[in-house]
Amino acid sequence: MPLWRAALGGGVEPVEYEMWVTSAELRPVLGVGMSAVPSVRGAGAPSPAWWVWVLARRGAGGAVMVHAAGCRLGVGRGREAGTEAALDALARPGSAVCAGCDAAEVFVPILGRGQDQGSAPAGD
């Protein structure tokens, strides 16, 4: 589940949270198997301190396609950047978010905020 936290130096960064619950707190979801839910906390790889995005050149004028680091469509096609740099790049005309990775899940809700602000209500 993508959530947000205040970033060092200002702004926000996406962050993933992991939560462990007791069996008394866990409720099954109708139609969803629970056999794949881990019952013991594993060693797992540590989460990165900051999310990394790949800015792949998309055309002239600085337009880019923003991918999550590790996205098969963006590997080796651009430079790594933080969230604020990715948002700045997405402000350029022609830039877009990769629909095939976590970039869409993180950036599309942000980019959609405020789209209707400033438009007058009907009848005014």
Accessible surface in RSA format (square Angstrom, percent):
REM  Atomic radii and reference values for relative SASA: ProtOr
REM  Chains: A
REM  Algorithm: Lee & Richards
REM  Probe-radius: 1.40
REM  Slices: 20
REM RES _ NUM      All-atoms   Total-Side   Main-Chain    Non-polar    All polar
REM                ABS   REL    ABS   REL    ABS   REL    ABS   REL    ABS   REL
RES MET A   1   174.99  90.6 122.87  81.3  52.12 124.1 110.49  93.9  64.50  85.5
RES PRO A   2    42.80  31.2  30.21  27.5  12.60  45.8  30.84  25.5  11.96  74.4
RES LEU A   3    68.30  38.0  67.51  48.3   0.79   2.0  68.30  48.0   0.00   0.0
RES TRP A   4    93.29  37.4  68.67  33.2  24.61  57.8  48.04  25.6  45.25  73.4
RES ARG A   5    85.13  35.7  75.89  38.7   9.24  22.0  39.65  54.2  45.48  27.6
RES ALA A   6    88.10  81.0  63.99  98.7  24.11  54.9  64.43  90.7  23.67  62.7
RES ALA A   7    12.50  11.5   4.20   6.5   8.31  18.9   4.37   6.2   8.13  21.5
RES LEU A   8   156.19  87.0 133.57  95.6  22.62  56.9 137.47  96.5  18.72  50.4
RES GLY A   9    93.10 114.8   0.00   N/A  93.10 114.8  46.02 126.3  47.08 105.4
RES GLY A  10    40.41  49.8   0.00   N/A  40.41  49.8  34.07  93.5   6.35  14.2
RES GLY A  11    45.28  55.8   0.00   N/A  45.28  55.8  25.15  69.0  20.13  45.1
RES VAL A  12    68.55  45.1  67.48  61.1   1.07   2.6  67.48  58.6   1.07   2.9
RES GLU A  13    14.45   8.3  14.45  10.9   0.00   0.0   0.18   0.4  14.26  11.6
RES PRO A  14     1.13   0.8   0.00   0.0   1.13   4.1   0.00   0.0   1.13   7.0
RES VAL A  15    20.03  13.2  20.03  18.1   0.00   0.0  20.03  17.4   0.00   0.0
RES GLU A  16   105.57  60.6  89.39  67.6  16.18  38.5  23.41  45.3  82.15  67.1
RES TYR A  17   136.63  63.8 106.08  60.4  30.55  79.5  84.53  63.5  52.11  64.2
RES GLU A  18   122.35  70.2  87.45  66.2  34.90  83.1  41.74  80.7  80.61  65.8
RES MET A  19   157.78  81.7 127.41  84.3  30.37  72.3  97.04  82.5  60.75  80.5
RES TRP A  20    97.73  39.2  70.54  34.1  27.19  63.8  71.76  38.3  25.97  42.1
RES VAL A  21    68.36  45.0  40.67  36.8  27.69  66.7  45.04  39.1  23.31  63.2
RES THR A  22    83.45  59.4  75.71  76.8   7.74  18.4  79.84 107.2   3.62   5.5
RES SER A  23   105.57  89.2  82.06 109.5  23.51  54.2  51.37 109.4  54.20  75.9
RES ALA A  24    76.03  69.9  59.29  91.5  16.74  38.1  70.37  99.1   5.65  15.0
RES GLU A  25   112.11  64.4  85.11  64.4  27.00  64.3  38.04  73.6  74.07  60.5
RES LEU A  26    76.57  42.6  67.13  48.0   9.44  23.7  68.53  48.1   8.03  21.6
RES ARG A  27   166.50  69.9 154.69  78.9  11.81  28.1  70.10  95.8  96.40  58.4
RES PRO A  28   102.00  74.3  82.65  75.3  19.36  70.4  82.65  68.2  19.36 120.3
RES VAL A  29    93.35  61.4  87.55  79.3   5.80  14.0  91.18  79.2   2.17   5.9
RES LEU A  30   180.17 100.3 151.78 108.6  28.38  71.4 158.40 111.2  21.77  58.6
RES GLY A  31    83.09 102.5   0.00   N/A  83.09 102.5  43.06 118.2  40.04  89.7
RES VAL A  32    86.38  56.8  72.78  65.9  13.60  32.8  77.05  66.9   9.33  25.3
RES GLY A  33    64.06  79.0   0.00   N/A  64.06  79.0  38.89 106.7  25.17  56.4
RES MET A  34    62.15  32.2  48.77  32.3  13.38  31.9  44.47  37.8  17.69  23.4
RES SER A  35   119.58 101.1  77.53 103.5  42.05  96.9  59.44 126.6  60.14  84.3
RES ALA A  36    95.55  87.9  64.19  99.1  31.36  71.3  75.11 105.8  20.44  54.1
RES VAL A  37    71.01  46.7  55.51  50.3  15.50  37.3  57.51  50.0  13.50  36.6
RES PRO A  38    87.77  64.0  70.19  64.0  17.58  63.9  81.38  67.2   6.38  39.7
RES SER A  39   108.95  92.1  71.68  95.7  37.27  85.9  49.55 105.5  59.40  83.2
RES VAL A  40   120.49  79.3 107.53  97.3  12.96  31.2 110.65  96.1   9.84  26.7
RES ARG A  41   157.13  66.0 135.50  69.1  21.63  51.5  47.97  65.6 109.17  66.2
RES GLY A  42    56.36  69.5   0.00   N/A  56.36  69.5  36.26  99.5  20.10  45.0
RES ALA A  43   112.86 103.8  68.34 105.5  44.52 101.3  81.23 114.4  31.63  83.8
RES GLY A  44    65.13  80.3   0.00   N/A  65.13  80.3  44.83 123.0  20.31  45.5
RES ALA A  45    97.49  89.6  61.40  94.8  36.08  82.1  66.71  93.9  30.77  81.5
RES PRO A  46   125.71  91.6 100.37  91.5  25.34  92.1 112.54  92.9  13.17  81.9
RES SER A  47    94.33  79.7  65.83  87.9  28.50  65.7  35.44  75.5  58.89  82.5
RES PRO A  48    93.59  68.2  71.93  65.6  21.66  78.7  83.69  69.1   9.91  61.6
RES ALA A  49    69.94  64.3  51.37  79.3  18.57  42.2  61.71  86.9   8.23  21.8
RES TRP A  50    89.11  35.8  84.58  40.9   4.53  10.6  63.60  33.9  25.50  41.4
RES TRP A  51    39.77  16.0  36.37  17.6   3.40   8.0  27.24  14.5  12.53  20.3
RES VAL A  52    56.89  37.4  48.56  44.0   8.33  20.1  48.56  42.2   8.33  22.6
RES TRP A  53     1.38   0.6   1.38   0.7   0.00   0.0   1.38   0.7   0.00   0.0
RES VAL A  54    13.49   8.9  13.49  12.2   0.00   0.0  13.49  11.7   0.00   0.0
RES LEU A  55     6.59   3.7   1.72   1.2   4.88  12.3   1.72   1.2   4.88  13.1
RES ALA A  56     1.16   1.1   1.16   1.8   0.00   0.0   1.16   1.6   0.00   0.0
RES ARG A  57   163.56  68.7 144.09  73.5  19.47  46.3  63.47  86.7 100.09  60.7
RES ARG A  58   123.08  51.7  89.19  45.5  33.89  80.7  28.20  38.5  94.89  57.5
RES GLY A  59    33.20  40.9   0.00   N/A  33.20  40.9  32.79  90.0   0.41   0.9
RES ALA A  60   103.60  95.3  68.53 105.8  35.07  79.8  79.68 112.2  23.92  63.4
RES GLY A  61    71.81  88.6   0.00   N/A  71.81  88.6  44.49 122.1  27.31  61.2
RES GLY A  62    19.88  24.5   0.00   N/A  19.88  24.5  15.19  41.7   4.69  10.5
RES ALA A  63     6.26   5.8   6.26   9.7   0.00   0.0   6.26   8.8   0.00   0.0
RES VAL A  64    11.09   7.3  11.09  10.0   0.00   0.0  11.09   9.6   0.00   0.0
RES MET A  65    47.02  24.3  47.02  31.1   0.00   0.0  46.87  39.8   0.15   0.2
RES VAL A  66     0.00   0.0   0.00   0.0   0.00   0.0   0.00   0.0   0.00   0.0
RES HIS A  67     4.45   2.4   4.45   3.1   0.00   0.0   4.45   4.6   0.00   0.0
RES ALA A  68    14.32  13.2  13.98  21.6   0.34   0.8  13.98  19.7   0.34   0.9
RES ALA A  69    49.63  45.6  26.94  41.6  22.69  51.6  27.45  38.7  22.17  58.7
RES GLY A  70    65.26  80.5   0.00   N/A  65.26  80.5  34.35  94.3  30.90  69.2
RES CYS A  71    11.50   8.7   1.74   1.9   9.76  22.9   8.58  21.8   2.91   3.1
RES ARG A  72   200.41  84.1 172.26  87.8  28.15  67.0  76.97 105.2 123.44  74.8
RES LEU A  73    76.14  42.4  71.90  51.4   4.24  10.7  75.08  52.7   1.06   2.9
RES GLY A  74     0.03   0.0   0.00   N/A   0.03   0.0   0.00   0.0   0.03   0.1
RES VAL A  75    99.20  65.3  79.74  72.2  19.46  46.9  84.08  73.1  15.12  41.0
RES GLY A  76    82.23 101.4   0.00   N/A  82.23 101.4  38.75 106.4  43.47  97.4
RES ARG A  77   144.37  60.6 118.96  60.6  25.41  60.5  43.87  59.9 100.51  60.9
RES GLY A  78    43.54  53.7   0.00   N/A  43.54  53.7  14.82  40.7  28.73  64.3
RES ARG A  79   140.25  58.9 133.32  68.0   6.93  16.5  70.03  95.7  70.21  42.6
RES GLU A  80   123.32  70.8 101.52  76.8  21.81  51.9  31.73  61.4  91.59  74.8
RES ALA A  81    12.77  11.7   0.61   0.9  12.16  27.7  12.53  17.6   0.24   0.6
RES GLY A  82    36.07  44.5   0.00   N/A  36.07  44.5  25.74  70.6  10.33  23.1
RES THR A  83     0.12   0.1   0.00   0.0   0.12   0.3   0.00   0.0   0.12   0.2
RES GLU A  84    84.42  48.5  82.42  62.4   2.00   4.8  35.70  69.1  48.72  39.8
RES ALA A  85    39.89  36.7  30.67  47.3   9.22  21.0  34.63  48.8   5.27  13.9
RES ALA A  86     0.00   0.0   0.00   0.0   0.00   0.0   0.00   0.0   0.00   0.0
RES LEU A  87    44.56  24.8  38.66  27.7   5.90  14.8  38.97  27.4   5.59  15.0
RES ASP A  88    94.93  66.5  88.10  87.7   6.83  16.2  21.95  51.6  72.99  72.8
RES ALA A  89     0.74   0.7   0.70   1.1   0.04   0.1   0.70   1.0   0.04   0.1
RES LEU A  90    18.30  10.2   1.73   1.2  16.57  41.7   1.73   1.2  16.57  44.6
RES ALA A  91    86.06  79.1  48.39  74.7  37.67  85.7  59.98  84.5  26.08  69.1
RES ARG A  92    96.50  40.5  91.65  46.7   4.84  11.5  24.16  33.0  72.34  43.8
RES PRO A  93   122.04  88.9 102.63  93.6  19.41  70.6 114.67  94.7   7.37  45.8
RES GLY A  94    49.86  61.5   0.00   N/A  49.86  61.5  35.37  97.1  14.48  32.4
RES SER A  95    22.01  18.6   0.00   0.0  22.01  50.7   0.00   0.0  22.01  30.8
RES ALA A  96    27.55  25.3  21.77  33.6   5.78  13.2  27.55  38.8   0.00   0.0
RES VAL A  97    24.61  16.2   6.55   5.9  18.06  43.5   6.55   5.7  18.06  49.0
RES CYS A  98     5.61   4.2   3.07   3.4   2.54   6.0   2.54   6.4   3.07   3.3
RES ALA A  99    97.65  89.8  65.77 101.5  31.88  72.5  66.38  93.5  31.27  82.8
RES GLY A 100    58.77  72.5   0.00   N/A  58.77  72.5  26.28  72.1  32.48  72.8
RES CYS A 101    27.95  21.1   7.92   8.8  20.03  47.1  20.63  52.3   7.32   7.9
RES ASP A 102    69.09  48.4  66.92  66.6   2.16   5.1   7.30  17.2  61.78  61.6
RES ALA A 103     0.00   0.0   0.00   0.0   0.00   0.0   0.00   0.0   0.00   0.0
RES ALA A 104    23.12  21.3  21.28  32.8   1.84   4.2  21.59  30.4   1.53   4.0
RES GLU A 105    94.19  54.1  79.77  60.3  14.42  34.3  42.36  81.9  51.82  42.3
RES VAL A 106     2.42   1.6   1.19   1.1   1.23   3.0   1.80   1.6   0.62   1.7
RES PHE A 107     0.00   0.0   0.00   0.0   0.00   0.0   0.00   0.0   0.00   0.0
RES VAL A 108    85.12  56.0  82.82  75.0   2.30   5.5  83.42  72.5   1.70   4.6
RES PRO A 109    80.36  58.6  66.67  60.8  13.69  49.8  77.43  63.9   2.93  18.2
RES ILE A 110    47.75  27.2  40.75  30.4   7.00  16.9  41.00  29.5   6.74  18.3
RES LEU A 111    69.61  38.8  60.74  43.5   8.87  22.3  64.43  45.2   5.18  13.9
RES GLY A 112    42.83  52.8   0.00   N/A  42.83  52.8  28.93  79.4  13.90  31.1
RES ARG A 113   191.97  80.6 170.41  86.9  21.57  51.3  57.26  78.3 134.71  81.6
RES GLY A 114    37.95  46.8   0.00   N/A  37.95  46.8  13.91  38.2  24.04  53.8
RES GLN A 115   131.10  73.3 101.06  73.9  30.04  71.5  35.25  75.0  95.85  72.7
RES ASP A 116   120.41  84.3 110.07 109.6  10.35  24.5  34.35  80.9  86.06  85.8
RES GLN A 117   147.50  82.5 120.20  87.8  27.30  65.0  47.57 101.3  99.94  75.8
RES GLY A 118    86.44 106.6   0.00   N/A  86.44 106.6  44.02 120.8  42.42  95.0
RES SER A 119    82.21  69.5  55.91  74.6  26.31  60.6  49.56 105.5  32.65  45.7
RES ALA A 120    77.46  71.2  47.01  72.6  30.45  69.3  52.26  73.6  25.20  66.8
RES PRO A 121    94.77  69.1  79.87  72.8  14.90  54.2  91.83  75.8   2.94  18.3
RES ALA A 122   109.75 100.9  69.63 107.5  40.12  91.3  81.35 114.6  28.40  75.2
RES GLY A 123    87.66 108.1   0.00   N/A  87.66 108.1  42.50 116.6  45.17 101.2
RES ASP A 124   138.48  97.0  68.48  68.2  70.00 165.5  50.93 119.9  87.55  87.3
END  Absolute sums over single chains surface
CHAIN  1 A     9073.1       6271.0       2802.2       5512.4       3560.7
END  Absolute sums over all chains
TOTAL          9073.1       6271.0       2802.2       5512.4       3560.7
